[in-house]
Amino acid sequence: MTNVTAVMTADPDGVELVVLAKDTAQQLVNSRLTRSQIRNIFTEVRKIEAQWESKPQEAVRRLNMLKPKLDYTVDRSKPVAGLRDIMSEAIDMVNQVPEGEERDQRFVRFMDLFEAILAYHRALGGRN
């Protein structure tokens, strides 16, 4: 299985990202994660994305606060654990670099990864 570090730092053409997203989505489908559970998290991620350029400090704070929200969601619903693990590691990768172009690129990869997981989850039969 492809790892998050490779996707976030050394995957310019997105091939590894697609592999990781498909593998992750299949695990989420197998664990019976519902579309509404993944969409609830994705809604918050979209809000963060909307702030990324206009209010970067607020967006980074919200991105970091996503980790405890994911932990809380896992406590309520175990199927979210696989998504939490991947997304938490991706958030850490965004935070490893200071504000600037590299951080922005990693955030774009974070968004691409989440969007691809969501798309594959649906395509692979993720239930409502």
Buried (B, 14 or more C-beta within 10 A) or exposed (E): EBEBBEBBBEBEEBEBBBBBBBBBBBBBBEBEBBBEBBBEBBEBBEEBBEBBEEEBEEBBEBBBEBBEBBEEBBEEBEBBBBBBBBBBBBBBBBEEBEEEEEBBBBBEBBBBBBBBBBEBBBEBEBEE
